[in-house]
């Protein structure tokens, strides 16, 4: 793995990018974009391992809940770091949430209820599989439909160049220990493609 250490000024104004709320190729010098591209390629080396773990986690979740999950996290958008965990979501009737809690009891830790939109919430669970942390969000069925549409829009509308730029900012913020800015930056993609959702990160997961 290439070490990406920054001890000198680079051709990138991170503060301006954060203020703008989106990262584009024009924000990068040629040298900085080359470093960002190399870093992005190094993250893709983890895909096979993580995709295999995701398939296994999805199968387990399907067995527990009777629902087919969707990747709602950074792996699904190809914006993951090497330390990123898995974030899967399911749609589940609000009136049946007690049944879901019972089904997951002893299998996944309940992390709490989080607001998803102005009027809805989701339940968040966590479990470990093959040494990888898996977060499971149980959204309302309507929210899950919206989330899937949003993820499809990201897949179709976000270019690889934009992914490279976004991931590099994410990496630089984490590397600098700017965890609040890092947590906020993780959400800008969702906010751009689905502003009605409030993807508040789980506090203890903010640095992953």
TARA-V281337 format. One line per field, one symbol per residue. phi: phi as a letter, one per 40 degrees, with the letter a starting at -180 (. if undefined). psi: psi as a letter, one per 30 degrees, with the letter a starting at -180 (. if undefined). A space follows every 10 residues. Layout:
phi=???
psi=???
This chain:
phi=.ccbbbbadb cacccccccc gabbdccbcc cccccccccd cccccccdcc cccccccccc ccccbgbccb cbbccccfbc cccccbbbbb caddcbcccc dcccdgbbcc chbbcbbcbb bbcbbaabbf gbcbbbbbcc cccccccccc ccccdcbbcc cccdcccccd ccccccgccc cccccdcccc cccacccbcc ccdcbdcc
psi=kkkikjglkl hkjeeeeeee gkkleffkle eeeeeeeeee eeefffeeee eeeeeeeeee eeeefgkjlk jgafefghgl lfgkakjkll kkkefgeeee eeefkfekkj flkkkeaffl llkklklkjh gkkkkkkjll eeeeeeeeee eeeeeefjle eeeeeeeeee eeeeefgiee eeeeefffee eefiffliik kkefffg.
